[in-house]
């Protein structure tokens, strides 16, 4: 049933599951769902459809709009006209919006400007011209990472507005994962080990996957304090196809020690795999399941023995944000 737009929601552990012009709002504690029709939430395949920024949710539909976290059924307000993409900023209350270069053919999809804004559309930083119109993979505190066509990974410094550090693919890998501050998690090929790269110092650490498993680095998420990486793992059974067939489990990696715990009861089926953290960092979520199948959502509170599978019924969603 659709919610009443005039009724504000209380503060609670909430998941927002973004589909095509619709959002499922999941009350984690009560295991209840509200279904919202949101025409301002676009289809397609952007880097992000929805993002929690401060006390708002950013929604993508070329024009970037936002709604309050406390009242997601409110009419969306436009915060960036004709924003081709957005990605999370290092500040969790901001996003970077990419605008196409008006002097180049639209089909090239070259960006002419990156602009940092908050959930109400206030401009924090503007006039940032990405090198060659490239799309950034992620935003760090120091700047942006660009995966180049030649396989190199380049750190483009925000203050100096130039490339200041370059790594080759074999040093970083071809699978970029989540970031916290200036720390990137990534891996190479089959993801037998996780690479943690500090782009401020240039230091790197390599952490092997648990025996018989591989990491799913791209779908990981750092906790708000940056101390724990939630990263799905799956069984490594030899053939490449197994990576697409085998269930996933939730791994919790200590950034300080490199130790990893596989959470009991966290197994989900392959498909649309997302992880996210509650704002306070005490609870982490992971989803699984493919299009047209019953989607799975597990919740794990740190310190508890096992994950909890939420008894909720939701439709197809393609991005997740936690409130």
Buried (B, 14 or more C-beta within 10 A) or exposed (E): EEBEEEEEBEEEBBBBBBBBBBBBBBBBEEBEBBBBEBEBBBEEEBBBBBBBBBBBBBBBBBBBBBBBBBBBBBEBBBBBEEBBBBBBBBBBEBBBBBBBBEEEEEEEBBBBBBBBBBBEBEEBEEEBEBBEBBBBBBBBBBBBBBBBEEEBBBBBBBEEBEBBBEBEBEBBBEBBBBBBBBBBBBBBEEBBBBBBBBBBEEEBEEBEBBEEBBBBBBBBBBBBEEEBBBBBBBBBEEEEEBBEEBBBBBBBBEBEEEEBEEBEBBBBBBBBBBBBBBBEBBBBBBBBBEEEEEBBBBBBEBEEEEBBBBEBEBBBBBBBBBB
